[in-house]
Amino acid sequence: MISVEALGYRYPGAAAPALRGLSFEVGDGEMLLVAGNSGSGKSTLARALVGLVPHFHGGEMSGRVTVCGQDTRGTPPRALAGVCGFVSQDPESQAVVDRVEDEIAFTMENLGLDPTLMRKRMEETLDALGLAPLRERALATLSGGERQRVAIAAVLAAQPRALVLDEPTSQLDPQSAEEVIGVLARLNADLGLTVVLVEHRLERVVQIADRMFVLGGDGGLLAGPVRDVLERSPVAPPLAVLARALGWRPLPLTIREGRAFAAPLRSSLRPRANGHPVPGEELVRAEGLRVALGGREVLRGIDLSVAAGETVAIVGRNGSGKTTLLRSLVGLVRPLAGRAIIAGSDTARVAVELTARAAGYLPQDPGSLLFKESVRDEIAFTIAGRGLRARPEEVLAEHGIEAFAGRDPRDLSAGERLRVALAAATAGTRVWLLDEPTRGIDYAGKGRLAADLARRRAEGKAVLLVTHDVELIAQCATRVVLLAEGTVVLDGPVREVLGESALFSSQMNKIWGDRRILTPSDALAALEPGALIGGVQ
C-alpha cells in the first residue's frame, strides 16, 4: 500500500534535515501509529506520504515514497487525493468554502462523482462523524473541535484507500475524540482502510493500532508491535509510564488491562494529600456574562471568580462556549450583558491594549501571534508594547527558549512555537488565559508546561486553562469548571471533579478508582515500599 525507501527531506533554508533515511512499509488495511517528540519530523513524514513534501513545501527530498503504486515525486497531491486522504493538525487551513455541507461536497465535486452518489456519501459521512445537526452552519461559527471533525469528514467523503491524519483529536473533547477514533477503527476493520495516524495523545489510540513508529530527532526509528515499542519508547501514555515503573508485563494498553494489574495493590495504597498554595486576591471575575455570536447565544449568564495562585481548567464539550469565555474575559468579544473584570478593570470599558498589560491571551493557534523574523524580535516587540523594563534575554531565559532566539518562529516545531508564543503573550502579566495550549506538543512539552504553570501559580499569577487534555489538568490544575450550553454546571477542586466524572477523568483515576490518584506520580507515591508490584497471571 505505502512504501518508503531511504526518505530524507530538508525544508528550504533549514540548517538540518527534518527526515533522515527512513525506510518502511505500510500494509494494505493496516493501522499504523506514528509518535515522537515535537520536532522529530512526524508532520513532515505525514505530508511526504501524500505528496505535499516536496510539491507544496519545496526543499530537498531524497529517497522514494510510493502510495498505491504511485510515486509521490512524480504525482501531484491533487492526483493522490483520491487514493490517500490527508487531514492536517490545523483544520482551519484546509477549509475551502464557508458552509459545512459545501465543504464536505467540495472534494467529491472535484473528483467528478455522480450527484446521486454524492448525496449518499454526504449522509453517510455526516452521520458517521455526528455532523448532521451542523450541516447548514457556517464554518466560522463552529468551535475548533467541530471544525476538525468537518475536515475529517471532507476527506472521508472521497472514500480513499488510505488515510493519513496528523493529530486528528488534538482539539476534540474526550467524547468527540472517542467518536472519531471509533470511526477510524471501524473504517479500518470493516472497510480495510489503511490508516496512518500521527498522535501525541497516545492514551487515546494505542489500543487500536497494529504497529507503532517512534521517530527520533536524529533520524532514528523505533518500530514494531505497540506493546514492544512502548516498552522502550521515550514517549508513552500515563498507563505505560506506570507499568514500566512497576514491572507490569505484558505491558497493559487499555484501562481494563491496567485495572487487572492494579486490583491486588489497592489495599496497599496510602495516598497523600497534595496541597496547593492558598489563593490570594481576586484577579478575574465574570458577573452574569452573556455573549451572542452569529445570532446564537453562546454564553448564558456566566459567573466566575479566579484568584491569584489558582490554575482553573475550563472543560466542556466542543461548542460549549469555552473559547468565547476566554475571549470575553480579555475584551476581544463584547458581552450582551454582564461584565468581565481583570485585575480590577472592566474589560468592556478599557482598551484591549490596556487589558493586555494585565492579562496574556494565548489563542488555539499560537502561530497567529508570531509575525517577526526572529524569536528575539518577537519578545522585544512584546516588551516594548507592554512598557516592560526587562531585556529580551531575560524573558527568553525565564521561559527556557534562549536556543530559539535567532530563529524564525515559522521554522519551529508546533511545540517550540507554543513556548515562544506563550512567552510573547504572557510576559509581564498577572493573568494567563490559555486556549488549548497542548495542541501539537508531546508529553515532555506538557510536562514542561505543567511545571511552568505550577511555578507561576506559586508566584501569585492566576491561570485560566481551556483544554480537552485531561492528563494535563491532572498535572497542574487546582480547580475545574465544566461548561455546558454556555452555562457553568460544575465548579470544584480538581480531584473532586475528575474523580467523580465518567468522562473527564485521567487514566490513573480510572485504574485506581481513588480520586486522590490522578497521575503516575500520585500512584507511585501512594504505594507502600513493601507492596507487591509484579504482574498478574
TORROMI-277333 format. One line per field, with one value per residue (C-alpha): residue number from 1; x, y, z. Coordinates in steps of 0.5 Angstrom, whole numbers. Layout:
TORROMI-277333
k <- NUM/...
u <- X/...
v <- Y/...
w <- Z/...
end
This chain:
TORROMI-277333
k <- 1/2/3/4/5/6/7/8/9/10/11/12/13/14/15/16/17/18/19/20/21/22/23/24/25/26/27/28/29/30/31/32/33/34/35/36/37/38/39/40/41/42/43/44/45/46/47/48/49/50/51/52/53/54/55/56/57/58/59/60/61/62/63/64/65/66/67/68/69/70/71/72/73/74/75/76/77/78/79/80/81/82/83/84/85/86/87/88/89/90/91/92/93/94/95/96/97/98/99/100/101/102/103/104/105/106/107/108/109/110/111/112/113/114/115/116/117/118/119/120/121/122/123/124/125/126/127/128/129/130/131/132/133/134/135/136/137/138/139/140/141/142/143/144/145/146/147/148/149/150/151/152/153/154/155/156/157/158/159/160/161/162/163/164/165/166/167/168/169/170/171/172/173/174/175/176/177/178/179/180/181/182/183/184/185/186/187/188/189/190/191/192/193/194/195/196/197/198/199/200/201/202/203/204/205/206/207/208/209/210/211/212/213/214/215/216/217/218/219/220/221/222/223/224/225/226/227/228/229/230/231/232/233/234/235/236/237/238/239/240/241/242/243/244/245/246/247/248/249/250/251/252/253/254/255/256/257/258/259/260/261/262/263/264/265/266/267/268/269/270/271/272/273/274/275/276/277/278/279/280/281/282/283/284/285/286/287/288/289/290/291/292/293/294/295/296/297/298/299/300/301/302/303/304/305/306/307/308/309/310/311/312/313/314/315/316/317/318/319/320/321/322/323/324/325/326/327/328/329/330/331/332/333/334/335/336/337/338/339/340/341/342/343/344/345/346/347/348/349/350/351/352/353/354/355/356/357/358/359/360/361/362/363/364/365/366/367/368/369/370/371/372/373/374/375/376/377/378/379/380/381/382/383/384/385/386/387/388/389/390/391/392/393/394/395/396/397/398/399/400/401/402/403/404/405/406/407/408/409/410/411/412/413/414/415/416/417/418/419/420/421/422/423/424/425/426/427/428/429/430/431/432/433/434/435/436/437/438/439/440/441/442/443/444/445/446/447/448/449/450/451/452/453/454/455/456/457/458/459/460/461/462/463/464/465/466/467/468/469/470/471/472/473/474/475/476/477/478/479/480/481/482/483/484/485/486/487/488/489/490/491/492/493/494/495/496/497/498/499/500/501/502/503/504/505/506/507/508/509/510/511/512/513/514/515/516/517/518/519/520/521/522/523/524/525/526/527/528/529/530/531/532/533/534/535/536/537
u <- 0/5/13/18/25/31/27/30/28/30/26/28/33/33/40/39/34/27/28/34/34/27/25/19/12/5/1/-6/-11/-6/-7/0/1/7/9/15/18/16/21/22/19/12/8/14/13/5/6/11/6/1/6/6/13/16/11/8/14/19/26/31/28/32/29/23/15/10/3/-2/4/4/11/9/15/12/5/2/-2/-9/-8/-6/-12/-17/-13/-10/-13/-10/-12/-7/-7/-9/-16/-17/-12/-16/-22/-24/-32/-36/-41/-41/-44/-41/-34/-35/-38/-32/-28/-33/-34/-27/-27/-33/-38/-45/-50/-54/-47/-45/-52/-51/-44/-46/-51/-46/-41/-45/-48/-41/-38/-44/-44/-52/-54/-49/-50/-52/-48/-42/-35/-33/-39/-36/-32/-24/-26/-33/-28/-23/-29/-31/-24/-24/-31/-29/-23/-27/-33/-28/-27/-20/-16/-11/-12/-6/-8/-4/-7/-14/-16/-12/-18/-23/-27/-26/-33/-32/-25/-27/-33/-27/-22/-28/-30/-23/-23/-29/-27/-20/-23/-30/-27/-20/-18/-11/-9/-3/-4/0/-1/1/-4/-2/-7/-13/-10/-5/-10/-13/-6/-3/4/8/13/17/21/28/30/37/33/33/26/24/19/15/8/5/7/14/15/12/17/23/19/21/14/9/2/1/-1/5/10/7/7/14/16/12/15/8/8/6/5/-2/-5/-12/-16/-19/-12/-9/-14/-13/-6/-8/-13/-9/-5/-11/-11/-3/-5/-3/-5/-2/-6/-3/-4/-4/-2/-8/-11/-10/-13/-18/-16/-21/-29/-34/-41/-47/-43/-48/-45/-48/-44/-48/-54/-54/-53/-46/-45/-51/-50/-43/-41/-34/-28/-21/-16/-8/-5/-10/-10/-17/-18/-25/-27/-34/-36/-34/-38/-40/-37/-30/-26/-31/-31/-23/-24/-30/-25/-20/-24/-24/-31/-36/-42/-49/-50/-46/-39/-31/-26/-19/-14/-20/-21/-28/-25/-31/-29/-22/-18/-16/-8/-9/-12/-7/-2/-5/-7/-4/-8/-6/-10/-11/-7/0/3/-2/1/8/10/17/23/26/24/28/25/18/20/23/16/12/17/16/9/7/12/17/24/26/31/29/35/32/25/28/32/26/22/28/28/34/36/31/33/36/31/25/18/16/21/20/16/9/11/17/12/8/13/15/8/7/13/11/3/4/11/10/2/-1/-7/-6/-11/-9/-14/-12/-4/-2/-4/1/6/9/9/15/13/6/11/15/8/5/12/12/4/6/12/7/2/7/9/2/-1/-8/-8/-15/-13/-18/-17/-19/-13/-15/-8/-5/-11/-9/-2/-3/-10/-13/-20/-24/-30/-35/-39/-45/-49/-46/-47/-43/-45/-40/-34/-30/-23/-19/-19/-27/-29/-24/-25/-33/-33/-34/-32/-27/-22/-15/-12/-10/-16/-20/-15/-14/-21/-19/-20/-13/-9/-9/-2/3/7/1/0/8/8/2/4/8/15/14/7/7/9/9/5/-1/-2
v <- 0/5/4/9/8/12/18/24/32/39/45/51/55/50/48/41/36/34/27/23/16/13/6/2/-1/0/-6/-6/-5/-3/2/5/10/15/18/22/28/35/37/30/30/27/32/32/25/25/31/27/21/25/29/35/34/36/39/44/46/45/44/38/31/24/17/15/15/11/10/5/4/12/15/22/25/25/25/32/32/33/27/23/25/20/14/18/23/28/31/36/38/45/44/52/51/46/50/52/54/57/52/45/41/45/44/36/36/40/34/30/35/36/28/29/24/23/27/21/18/25/25/18/19/26/23/17/22/27/21/18/24/27/33/32/38/42/41/48/52/57/54/61/60/53/51/49/41/42/45/39/34/37/37/29/29/32/28/21/23/22/14/14/7/10/16/20/24/29/29/29/29/35/40/35/34/27/24/27/24/17/18/20/14/10/12/11/4/2/4/0/-6/-6/-3/-5/3/4/9/13/16/22/23/26/24/16/14/15/11/6/0/1/1/-5/-2/4/8/13/18/21/28/24/21/14/10/5/1/-6/-8/-3/-6/-8/-1/2/-2/3/9/16/18/14/15/15/8/5/10/7/0/1/3/-2/-8/-10/-15/-16/-8/-6/-2/-1/1/-6/-9/-4/-5/-12/-11/-5/-9/-13/-7/-2/-5/-2/5/10/17/23/30/34/41/48/55/59/63/71/77/76/78/75/76/75/77/75/75/74/73/72/70/70/71/65/66/63/65/65/68/66/68/66/68/67/69/69/63/59/55/54/49/50/44/42/39/43/49/49/57/56/60/65/66/67/72/75/76/79/84/81/80/85/82/83/83/83/84/82/84/83/86/91/94/92/90/93/100/100/99/92/94/96/90/86/89/85/79/75/71/65/63/56/58/60/62/67/72/71/75/78/75/72/70/75/81/78/78/85/87/85/88/95/94/93/98/93/94/87/86/80/76/76/74/68/65/66/61/57/59/62/57/60/67/68/63/65/63/60/55/52/46/46/45/50/56/55/56/62/65/63/68/73/73/73/77/82/80/77/73/68/66/60/56/49/50/43/42/39/38/32/29/32/39/38/36/43/47/44/45/53/54/51/56/62/60/60/67/69/69/67/62/60/54/52/45/38/35/31/29/36/38/32/35/42/45/47/48/45/49/45/49/46/50/57/56/53/47/45/48/45/42/38/32/32/34/29/24/24/24/19/23/28/23/21/14/14/15/10/5/6/9/14/21/23/19/23/22/16/20/20/13/11/16/12/5/3/1/-7/-7/-13/-9/-15/-18/-22/-29
w <- 0/2/1/4/2/5/5/7/7/9/9/4/8/14/17/19/15/18/16/15/11/13/10/12/9/11/9/6/11/17/23/24/30/29/35/37/41/38/32/31/24/25/21/16/15/14/9/5/5/1/-4/0/1/-4/-8/-4/1/-4/0/-2/-2/-3/-3/-5/-3/-7/-5/-8/-13/-15/-14/-10/-13/-20/-18/-16/-9/-12/-16/-10/-6/-9/-6/0/4/9/15/18/25/23/20/19/14/10/9/2/3/8/10/13/8/2/5/5/-2/-5/-5/-8/-14/-15/-16/-21/-17/-20/-16/-13/-10/-7/-4/-1/1/4/9/11/13/17/21/22/25/28/24/21/26/24/16/15/20/17/19/22/27/29/35/34/35/31/25/26/25/19/16/17/14/8/7/8/3/-2/1/-1/0/5/10/14/20/23/31/29/36/38/39/41/48/51/48/41/41/42/37/32/34/34/27/24/28/24/18/19/21/17/10/10/10/11/17/19/25/28/35/41/46/46/51/46/41/43/44/36/33/29/30/32/30/34/31/34/32/30/24/29/28/34/30/32/35/40/47/45/42/49/53/50/48/50/49/53/56/63/64/60/65/71/68/66/73/77/72/70/64/59/58/59/54/56/62/63/63/68/73/73/75/80/83/88/90/92/99/100/97/102/98/101/101/95/98/93/96/99/94/94/92/86/79/75/75/71/73/69/63/57/50/43/36/29/33/37/45/47/54/58/65/67/74/75/80/80/85/85/86/82/76/74/68/64/61/57/50/44/43/50/50/53/48/48/55/55/49/53/59/56/52/45/45/48/52/51/59/65/66/66/71/70/76/78/71/67/60/56/59/57/51/49/50/57/59/55/60/66/62/57/52/48/43/40/34/38/31/30/35/32/26/27/23/30/37/40/36/38/45/44/41/47/52/48/47/55/57/61/64/62/57/51/54/61/58/54/60/64/59/57/50/49/44/39/40/33/29/25/29/23/22/29/31/34/41/40/37/43/48/44/44/51/53/48/50/58/59/65/66/72/69/64/59/55/50/48/50/49/41/38/43/46/53/55/53/57/63/62/61/68/71/69/71/78/78/76/81/87/84/85/78/76/70/66/62/57/55/53/56/62/63/63/68/73/73/74/76/82/80/74/71/67/62/58/53/55/63/69/71/76/79/84/86/81/85/86/79/76/81/80/73/68/62/65/68/68/66/73/77/72/74/82/83/88/87/90/85/78/76/75/81/85/85/86/92/95/94/100/99/101/97/91/85/80/74/75/72
end
